[in-house]
Amino acid sequence: MEWKQLLTPQRLGKHEPEDIQYDRTCFQKDCDRIVFSSPFRRLKDKTQVFSLSKNDYIRTRLIHSLEASCVGRSLGRIVGYEIVNRHQLEKYGFSGSDFGDIVSAACLAHDIGNPPFGHSGEDAIRQGFALWYSNINNLGEDFLDKYQKCDFDLFEGNAQGFRILTKIEVPTRKGGMQLTCPTLAAFTKYPRESFIPVNFINKYTGCSIKKYGFFQAEKELFTEVAETVGLIRQNHNAAWWARHPLAFLVEAADDICYSIIDVEDSYRLGYISFSQVYELLGEISGINIDEYDANEAEKVKYLRGKSINQLTREIADIFLKYEDEILAGTFDQHLLSLSKYTSQLEIISAKIRSSVFMHPDVLGMRIAGYEILGRLFADFVDAALHRSQKSELITYMLPEKYRPIPDENDYYKILRITDYIAGMTDSYATSLFQKFSGISLF
C-alpha cells in the first residue's frame, strides 16, 4: 500500500477528489459531518459500561467517542509528521495533521453503529434473530441466503456503523454522509464480509478477521472504498482486505481509552478503591502519586492522564517501527499487545471484569438489555414480514422510514428493523419495551 493513495481526498459518492484546502481540510470536514449527525448525538444516551447511570460523571458512548478521538488525533499526528518526513509526502500537499484528522474522525464514529445497552445489545439482536429464524424454519421457510443470514447471526455494531455513515444518514445520495475514503477505511477495523468459507481463511489468526465490518447490503460500497485507497485484497473470492494502516491507530485509541478510563469510572462509582486504582495505574503512569498534593479524586485524574499519555507515545513508536509490515499487509496485531505494559493491561482488564462487569448492578442492566432488545427485535421483524396477528398494529408503531416496502426482499426488510433497533437510545428502548409489555401506557 502507498501513502499517497491511502490518503486520497476522494469522497465516497463523489466523482472527483476534493482540492486540498489548508484552512479547512476534507478530513476536518469529516469530523464536522460526524459531530453534527443525528446518530452521533444519540450516543449521549447509549451505554459505555454503566447503563442508565444516574451519576452525571460517568461516561456514555458519546463521551467515550470524544475522548477516543482526542487520543486518536494525538496518535495520528505523532505518527503522521514522521511518515510525511520519511516519504516526502509534503510534495503531494499532505501534512502530519491530516493523519491526526483522519484518525480523529474515524474514532468519533467508531461506536456510531452500536445498539443500546452496549455489547449486550449486539448479543440480544443476534439471539433475537436466531430464535425468530428457528421458528420460521420450523414452518419450512428459508428465505435468506447464507451470506445474508450470517449478517444477522453475527450482527455487528461495526457493520451497522459503516451502514449509517454510507447509507442511512443522508440516504438520498450515494455514499450517505460522503465521508472521505481514508476516513471510512480507517473506521473499518474488520475489512471483511460476515461469511467467509473456512478454506479461504486457512487458519488465519490476525486481529482484523475477528469480526466483520460491513453487511452484504454495503459490500459494493466498501469495495469502492478499498479500491480507492488501495487496500490489499486477502482473497479474490471473498470480500476481505488487509486493514488501512490508520485503522490500527483507531483501534489503539479506543483500547487505550476504555482500558484506562474504565478504572476511573469504576472508582467514581465505588467499585474499586483509590489504593486499587494506584495499584492498577501506578506502573503505567510512571509517577509517584505521593508527590502529588491533591485529594484522591484529583489524583485519580492525574493517574489517568499520565497513563494515557504514556501509552499514546509508546503506541506511536510501535506503529512507526512496524510501518513497512503494516503497508505490506503482513502485520495484523493489536498494537497494545506489543506494549511493554501488556501484562499490566491484562491485570486491569481482569480486575475491571471481576469488580465491575460481574457486579450485580451491571449484570442486572445487561440482562435487562437482552430482554428489551430481544423482544423488540422479534416483534418488529414479525411485523415487517407480517408473521403474527398483531403485525399490522406494530407496523404502524414504526417510523415511516423503517416500515417495510412491499417490493423489497425480506433481507432488506429485516435490515430496516435492525436500523431502527440499533439506532435507539437506552432510554427510548426501555420506554418502548414498557409500552409493549403493558407496564406503561404513556
N, C-alpha and C positions, 0 to 999 in steps of 0.2 A: 504494500500500500504506500502511496505517496502523499505527503502532507499537503501539497498544493491542491490535489483533488479532494482529500479528506476535509479540507476547509473551504471548499467551494461555496460561494454565497447564493447558490441556486436554491430557490424555494420550491417545495413540493406543490405542484399545480400551476406553476408559472412556466412560461416557455423560455425565458431568458434569465440569466443570473442578474441579481441587482448590482448596480455600481457600488463599489466600496466607498462608504462615506465615513469620514473620520469624526464628525461631530456626533453622529448617532448611527452606529453601525447596524447592519442587518441582524447581527447576533444580539445586540442590545434590544432591538425591536422584538426579537423572540421573547426575551424576558418580559417585556411590557405586555405583549399579547397574552402571555400565560397569566400574569398577575391580574389583568383586567377581565379574565374569563370567568363565567359563572361556575364551572366545575372547580376552579381553584378556590373561589370564595367558599364553596360548600365544605372544603376541608376544615374549616373552623369548627365544625360540629361532627367530626369523624374521629374515631378512636386512634390514638397512637399506642398507648398501653392501657390507660385507665378510661373506661367508657363512662360518659355522662358524669364526669367528675364535677363536684361542687366546689372544688378548690381552683380558683382562678389562676393560680400559679402554674398548674400542671399543663404540660404541653399537649396540644392537639396535633392532628396531621398537618394543619396549616402552619403552625409554629415550627414543627419539625422540618417541614419543607423549606421554610425561610432560612432556618439555621443551616440546613444541609447546603443550601445554595451559597451561603456565605463561605462555608468551608470549601465547597467546590470551586468557587471563584478564586480563592487563595491558591488551592492546588493547581488549578488551570494556569494561573498567572506565573507561579513559580516555575512550573514545567515549561510553559509557553515561551517565556523570554529566553530560556536556554535553548529550546528547539529552534526558535527563529534564528538565533546566532549560529547554531550547528549547521543549519541548512540554508542560510542566507534567504530566508523567506520574506524579509522586508522588501526585496525587489519585486515581489508579487503583491505588495500592499498589505501584508499581514503583520500583526503585532502580537506580542505576548498577551495583551489584554483580550484579544479575540479568543484565545484558548479559555481564559477565565470566564468570558461571557457565554461561550457555548456550554461549558460545564455547569455554570450557574443556572442557565435556562433549563438544561436537562434535569438538574437537581430540583428546581422549582416544580417541575412536572412529574417527578419520579413516582409520586403516590397518587396522582390525579385520578387514576382508574380504580383505586381501592374502594371496595364497598364499605358499608357501615360495619362497625364492630371489628375492625382490623382483620387479621388473618382468619379469625373465626368466621367472619363474613364470607370470605372466599370458600372456606370449607363448607359452610352452610349451603352456598349455591351449588357446589359440586354434589353434596349429598342430596340436596333437594332435587336436582336433576336426575341423579341415579335412581332415587326412589320413584320419581314420576315416570321415568323411562321404563323401569322394570314393570310398572303397572300397565303401560301401553303395550309392551312386548307380550305380556300375558294375554292380551287381546288379539295377538297375532299381527300387530302393526310394527313396521320398521321403515321409517321414512327419512332417516339421516344416513349419509354415507359415513365411513369410518373416520374420515378427516373432520367432518362437521361434528360428529358425536364426540370426538376427542376434545374439541374446543370446549365443550360443556363438562365432560367428565373431569377435565383437568383445569377448570376455569381459573383464569389468571388475571389479577388486577393489572399486571404489566401489559397484557394484551388489550385489556379494556382501556388502559391509558392511551395506548397508541391509537385505538379506535376513536377516542374522544378528541385527540389532537388532530387527527387527519380526516375525520368524517362527521362526528356528532356535533361538535362546536362549529358553527357556520356551515351547516350541511348543504347549503345551496351552491357551493363551489367545490371544484376538485381540490383535494388537499386540505379541506376544512379550514383550520387556522392558518394554513400555508406557512408553516414554520420552515426554516432552512433545513436542508437535508442533513448537514452536520449535526444540528441540534437533535433532530429526530433519530439519527443513527446513534448518537451518544446516549440518548434516552433509552435506547433498546438494549438492555443488558443481556437479553436472551434472544439473539437474532435467528430464530428458527420457528417453524410451524409446530403445532402441537403434536401431530402424529408423524413420526419418522420410523420406518421399519428398522428393526433391531440390527439386521445385517448391514444397514447403511452406517450405523453408529460404530459398529465394530469395537465395542468396549471403550469408546472414547469417554474420558472422565473429566474433561475440562469444566470449569465452573459455569461457562456460558451456555451449557446444554441442560443445566439442572431444571430449568423451567422453559416456557416459551414466550415469545414476545408479540405475536400478532395472530388474529383469527384468520380463518380462511377468507372471510369477507374482505380483509385488508391485505391479503397476500400480495396482490399486484402492486398495491401502494408501497409496501415495504420493499418489494423487488426493485421498484423505481428508485427508492431512496438508496438502497445498497449499490445499485449500478451507478448512480450519480456520484457517490462519494468513493466508489472503487473498493468496496469490501470484497474480501476473498471468499469465494463460494466453497463450502466444505464438501458438498456433494451435488453434482449436477442433476441428480434425480430427486432431490428434495430441496425444499425452501429452507436452507440452512447456510449461514455465513459465519465467518470469524467476526469478532466484535470490532466496532470502530474503536481505535485506541483510547479515545477520551471516555468511553463507557467504563473503563477500569477506574478512572478518577471519580466518575459519578457514583459508582458502587462504593468506592473507598470513603467518599464524603458521607454517604448515608451510613455506612458501617461505623465510622468514627463517631458520628453524632449519636446514634442510638446506643452504642456501647457505653459512651461516657455519660451522656445526658440521662439515660435511664437510672444511673446511680444517683444523680442529683434529685430527680423527681421522686425516687424511692425514699430518699432521706426526708424530703419535704412532706411526704405523706406518712412518715413514721414507720416505714417498713424496715429500714436499717438505721443504725446509729451513726453518730459522727465518727466514732473510732473505726467503724467498719468502712465508712467512706474513705478515710485516710489509708486504711489497710489496702483498699482496692485501687486507689488512685495515686497514692504516695510515690510509688516507684516510677510510674509513667510520667507524672508531673515533674519529677526531679527536684522537688523543693522540700525544705524543712518547714513544715507548717507552723511549728512553734515560734519561728522567727517572724511570723506574720501577725501583727497586732490587730485583731478583729474578733467579732463574735463567730460562733460556729457556722451560721448560715453564710456569712461572708467568706469564711474560709473554704466552705464547700464550693462556692462560685469560683474562687481563686484556683482551687484544685482542678475544677472542671476546665477552666480556661487554659491553664498551663498544660493540661493533658492533651487537649485538642490541638494546641499549638505544636507540642512535641510530635504527635502522630502525623500532623499535616506535613511538617518539614521532612519527617522520615519517609513518608509515602511518596512524596515528590522525588526524593533521591532514588527510591526503589524503581519508580517508573522510568526515570532517566537511565538508570543502569540497564534496564531490560528493553530499552526503546527498539533496538534492532529486532529482537524476537517478537515484540508486540507488532511491529509493522509487517513482519513476515507471516503473522497469523499463527505462530507456533507457541506463543505464550498464552496461557489460559488459566491463570490462578488469581485468587483474591489477593490483592496487593497487601492487605493486612496480614495474610497468612505468612508473609515473608518478613514481618516486623520482628524486631528483637524483643518486643513486648507481647508476642503471640501467646505465650503461656499465661501471662497476667491477664490478657483479654479473655482467655478461656475461663480463668478463675472468676472474672467479673460476670461473664455470661452465666456460669453455673450458679453463682450467688444470687443474681437477679432472678433467675428462673425459680430457684427454691424459695426465696424470700418474698417474691412479688408475683410472678406469673402463676404460682401454685397456691397463692393466698386465697382463702375462701371468698373474699370480696371480689377479687379479679376473676376467679373461676366462675362465680355466680353470674357475672356480666357476660363472660364468654359463652356460658351455657344458654343464657337468655338470647344471645346473638344467634346461636344455632336455631333456636325455636322460632324466633321472629322472622329471620330471613328465609329459613326453610319453608315455613308456612306461606309467607307472601309469594315466594317464587312459585311454589306448586299451584297456588290459587290463580295467579296471573297467567301462568303458562296454560293451565286448563282453560282459562277464559280466552286467551289468544287463539287457541286451537279448538275452542267450543267442545270441551270434553265433559262438561258437567252441567247440571240443570241451572245452577246459578251463574253460569258463564256470562250470559248477556248482561246481568246486573254488574258483575265485576268488571266487564269490559268498559262500561261507562264510568267506572272509577279511574280508569287510566287517562292521563292527559292525552290530548288528541294525537300528539306526535308519536306516542308509543302504542297507539291502537293498531291492531293488525290490518294490513292492506290485503284485500281479497286475492289479488293476483300474485302476492309474494309467496314463495315456498315456505315450508314450515321452519327451516333453519333460520331464515331472516325474521320470522315472527317471534321465535324464541330469543333471538339476539335483541330484538326491541325490548323484550321483558328484562333481559339482563342489563340493558342500558338503563332502564328505569330503576331496577332494584339497586344496581351498583351506584347509581347517582344519588341515592337517598342519603340523608344525614342520619346519624344515630337517633336523634330526637324524632324526626319525621317517620322513620321506620317503626319506632316504638309506638308512636301515636296511631299509625295506620293499623298496626297489628292489634292494638287495643280495640279499635273500631270493629275490625273483622271478627274479633273474639267476643264481642259484646260486652267487653269490660268498660268501655267508654263509648258514648254515643255522640260526643262532641269533639 
